[in-house]
Amino acid sequence: MISSLLLPVGQNFGHETEEFHVPITIEQCSKSGGCQDQSKMVTMDSNWRWTHKTGTTNNCYTGNLWNQTYCPDDQQCTQNCAIDGVDEKTWKSTYGVEFDKQTMLNMSFVTKGEYSRNVGSRTYLMDDDDNYMQFKLLNKEFTFTTNVANMPCGLNAALYFVEMDKDGGKSKYGSNQAGAKLGTGYCDAQCPHDLKWINGEANNIDWVPSKTDINAGTGKYGTCCAELDIWEANAISTQMTVHNCLVQGQTRCEGIMCGDNDKHQRFNGTCDKDGCDFNPYRVGATEFYGPGSSFKVDTEKDITVVTQFITDDGTDNGKLKEMRRLYVQDGKVIANPTASYGSYDSISNEQCTTQKNEFTMSTTLRRKVAWRAWAKLCAVV
C-alpha cells in the first residue's frame, strides 16, 4: 500500500505583477579605508502587497476583510492565495514612495491611488534580491540623514532593526514561497497581530477588521522578536529605544505570550514592549530638539543621525556596554543632552535600571525583563 501526504503550498509567489526592488546606494566606512559605495535595494513589506487568488486577479483580501470563498480557514487560504509584486510605477502611485535610484528614499504617509487609499508603508533594505541586509553593529556606528520637517506631532517616522530571518523565513517554513523578496517574515517587540501572513500561513483565524483603518485588522496570532529603534521621530520629538524578548528570532505568538494590551497582558508577554529609551524632551531637555533655530537640533533642516555601539574592550568582539547618539547639523556635531535623573546621555545597563525606577514599573516581571539581553540583540542584527 502506498500513501502520500499532500502539503499545501502557501504564501504563494504571485506573478501578475513583475517585482521591482528599488536600487539604493549605501556606504561602508572605516578609518583606514575611507568610504566605499555598496549597491543594495529596497523591498516592500508583504502586508502592503496585493493578496489574490493564485493564477487569477480575484482578491483574497479586500479593504480589511478576507474573502470567505477563498479563505474559509487558514489552511485553505494559505493554499489558495498569493502575494504579488510591486512594479516600479506602483511604488509611487500606490504607496507614495519616491526614489532617485541612488541614496534618496522619500516616503509619504497617505497616498490616494487609482484604486485605493494607502496609509503608511514598511520597507526593508536588501542585501540581494532574496535576502535582507544584516548588520553587525558592535564597535560600529550607523549613520543616516533625514528630514522630518513635514512630520507633525502624532506621526512616527521610524528607522529600526528587528530580529527577522535573513530570507524572510523561506527556508524555515516550507509554505513560504515568497520569502524576503516579497517582504515576508516581519516581527517586532510589540508582537503585532495585524500581519496577514505569519510563518508562511494566513493569519485569518479570528480576524477582526479595524474600526479605524479601512485596510487593517488583527488575527489570532502575533509575531514577536527583539527590536532596536534607532529613530522614532517627527518634527517635535525623537527617541531611540531598545526592546528585548525572551525568545530568539522571529516567533509566532498566541494568548498571553503576545502580551496584548486589550487583554491587560502588556507586561506579561514575551517582549519588553516599553523598552529602555532615550527621549531628550522626556528627560528634561525641552529645548534640545524641535522646529526652528531656538533648538539645538533644528527639525526644519536636514539632520544627520549617528548611533554608536560601544563595546567594553573597543573591539568588534567585545560586549556592548553603551548605545550613544550624536547629531550633525550645519557642520557641527551635537551631543545628546544629559538626563535630569542622572548623568546619563546614552543607553546603558545602569541607565536603563535607573530609568525604570524613575518612571515606575508596573509589575515585578517588568523589572526582571527590562534590560535582559539587549546587548545580545545588537550583536546579531
N, C-alpha and C positions, 0 to 999 in steps of 0.2 A: 504494500500500500504506500503510495506516495502522497504526501500532503505538503502544502505550502502555506506560508503566512504572507498575506498581502499587506504591506505597509503603505499608508497614504503618503503621497508626495505632497508636501505642503509648503506654505510661504513661497509659492511658485514665482519664478522669474518671468515677468510679463514681457512680451515682445511687440506690443502695439506701438510703443514709442522708443526710439533709439536713445540710449542713455548717453548723457554728456556730462563729464566731470570738468568743473571749472579749473583751468590752469592757474596756478599761483606760484610765485617765487618767494622762498624764504632764504634767510642767511644763517649759516653756522659759522660762528666766530671764535677765535682763540687769540691769546696774546702773541703767540709765536707765529701763527699762520695767517693772521688777519681774518677777513670775512670771505666766505665762499658761497656763491649762489647755489641753491638747490631747487630743482623743479619739482613741485608737488602738485596736488589737485584737491578739489573740494567736492564732496558729495552731499546730497540732501537726505535727511533722516526719513526712514521708511514711513513714519507716522503721517507725514505730509503728502505722501505719494498716492496716486490713483490706485484703488483696490477694486479689481474687477474679476468677473468670471473668466477663468483661463480659456484663452482662444477666442474670446468674444470682447465686445465693448460694453457689456452689461455690468452695471455696478454691483459689487458685493457690499459696498458701504456707501451710503448717500447721506449727506448732512452729518448727523450724529447717530445714525441708525444702521444696523446690519440688515441686509436683505435676507429675510427668513426663508426664502426659497432655496438660496444657495448656502445659507448659514443657519440651519435649524439647530445645530450643535457645533461644538468646537472642532470635532474631527472632520465632519463633512465640510465645514467652512475652510479648514486648513487644506483639504484635498481639492476643493472646488476653485479656490480663489488665488489670485496672483497680485503682486505689487509691480508697478511698471516704472519705466524710465522717465527721466526728466530731460527734455531736449534743451538746446541752447536758448531758444526763444522763450521757453516756459519759465526759465529761471527768473526772468524779469517780469514777463507779462502776468504770471500767476502768483509768484512768490515775492516779487519786489526786490530781488537780489540783483544788483548791478555789479559789474566787474570790468577790469581793464586787461585781464589775462596776464597780469604781471604781479603787482603787490597789493592791489586795492580790491576790497570786497565791501560793498555798501548795502546794508540791509534795511528795508522798510518794515514798519510794524503792521500796517493794514494795507492790503493791496486788493483793489477791485478788478478782478479778471473778467474775461469774456463769459465764463460760465460759473464763476464762483467768487466769493469774498474770502480772502485768505488773511488770517491773523497770525503774525509771527512766523518763525521758521527755526529750524535747528540744523546746522551744517557741521560737517566733520572734515578735518584735514586728513588727506590720504597720503600714504607713502607710495602707493602704486594703485592700479585700478581695482585691486582686490583686497587691499589691507589698509587699515587705519595707520596713521603716523603714531609711533610710540616715542615718548620722551624719557630720557634718563636725566633726572634733574639734580641729583646730588652733586654739590660743588659747582653748580652751573647757575646761570641766570637766564631768565626767559623775558624777552622784551618785545613789545609791540607798540604801535602808535595808533591812536584812536581819536575820534571827535564825537562828543556826546551833547553838543550844543542844542540839538533838536530833540533831545530825550527829556521829556518833562518828568516831574515828580510822579511816582506811581508806576513808572515803567522800569524794566531792568534789562540793560544791555549786558549780557553775561558772556564771559570767556572763561572756560573751566576745563579741568581734566576729570575724567571718570574712568573707572577700572573695567572698561569693556574688553571683550576678546578682540584681538587684533583683526581677525577675519569676520567679526560680527557674529560669531557663534556658528558659522557654517560647518566647520569640521566637528564641532561638539554635538550639534543637533542635526540628525540626518534629514529632518523635514525642512530645514532651512536651505533653500537653493539660492536665495538672493544674496546672502552674506553682506559683507561690508560694502560691496559695490553699490548696493541699493540701500545703504544706510540702516542696516538692521543691528540689533543687539544692544540697544540703549539701556542704561541703568543709571541711577544716581542714589544719593543718600536719603532722598525723600521717598524712595520706593514707590514711584508713581504707578497708578492703576490705569492711566489714560492711554497706554500703548495698545494699539490694535493687535500687535504681534509680540509674543514673548516666547523665547526658547523655540522659535520656528513654528509656533502654533497660534491660531487665532485666539484672542483674549475676549471672546464674545459671551462667555458664560456669565450670567447675572449682569449683563451690560445695562448701564443706566445712563441715558443721554443727559448731557449737561443742561441745566436750566439757564445758564448764562452764556454758553458758547455753542453756536449753531453747528460747529464742526467737531465737537469733542464729547466724550463720555468716559465712563470708567467701567472696567471689567472686574472679575473676581480676583485676578492675580495682579501683583505689583512686581517691580523688578528693582532689586537693591544692589548697590555697590558703593565703595568708598568714593569720595568726591573732594576735589581740591578746587575751590573757587578762586581763581586768580583775580577776576574782575567782575564785580556786580555793581553796576553804576548807572546813574543818569546825570543830568546837569546839576543836581542838587546834592547828591550824596554818593558815597562809594564805600565798599568794604571788600576785604579778602577774607576767606573762611576755609577752615579745614573741617571735613566731616569724615569720621571713621565708622566702620561697620564691624560686626563680629563675624561676618562671613568674608571670604576672599573671592574676589572676582564677581562677575555678573551672576546674580542668584535670584530665581523667581521666588516670590513670597506669597503667602496667603495667611489670613487670620491675623492673630496678634503679632506675628513675625514682621508684618508690614508696618506696625506702629501707626495705624490710621488715626488721623485727627478726629474724624467724625464719630469714632467709637471710643474717644478719650483714651487712646492707647499710645499716644505720641512718644512717651518716654519709656514704653515697654517693648518697643520693637528692636530690630537687629542693628539699626543705624542711629547714630547721633544726629538727629535732624537739625538741632540748633547749631551744633558745631562750635568751634572756637574761632572768633573773628577779630579783625581789627577794623573798626569804623571810626575815622577821625572825629566826626561830629559826636558820636555816641560816647567817646572817651574824653569829651570836653573841648576839643579843638574846633570850635564853632565857626572860626574864620579861616580855616585851612583850605577848604575845597568848595567851590561854587562859581556861579557866573559873575564875571566882572573882575576888574583889576584890584579890588579890595581883598580878594582871596589870594593866598599863596599859590594855589593851583587854580588857574582861571579856566573854567569849563567852556568858555566861549571860543577857546583856541584849541588847536591840536595838542594832545598830551601823549608823551612817550612814557609808557609804564614799564618799570623794571622790577622784577621779582627775583630775589636771590635766595638760593637754597644752600645754607652754610653748614658745613659738616664739622664734627668735633676735632678732626685732625687735618682739615684743609685738603683732603683728597677725595676723589670720586668714590672711594671705597669706605669712607668714614660713615659715622652715624649722623643723621640730620639733627642739628640742635636748634636751628632757627630759620624762620622764613621772614625775610626782610623786604620792605618795599621802598623804592625810590621813584621819583618823578623827574622828568626832564622837560623843561619848557623854556622857550626863548634862550636856549643855550645854557641854562642854569640847572644844576642838579638840586632837587628839593627833597630833603629827607622827610620821612614820616614824622608826625608830631609825637610827643610823649603823652601817654595816657594819664588821666587825672588820678587813677587809683594806684599808681606806682611808676617806677622809672622804666616803663615798657614802651618801646616804639616798634615792636615786631611781634610775631607769634612764636612762642617757645613753650616748653613744658611748664615752666614756672608761671609765665604769663597766663596760660590757659587755666591753670589751677586757681590763680588769683582772680581771674575774670569770672569764673564760675561762682566763686564765693561772693564776689562783689555784686553780681547781678542776680543772685539767688537761684539755686537749682530746685527743681520741682520734686524729685524723688531720689531715693538712695541709689537706685540703678543709674540714674543720670550722672551721679557723682562718679560712679565706677567707670562708666563708658566714655566720659567726656573727652579724654585725651588719648586713650589707648591706641597705639599702633599708627598714629598719624604720620610718624616718620617713615614707617614701612611703606605707606602709600606713596610717598614722594620718591621712594627708591624704585618703584615698579611701574609707574605710569609712563 
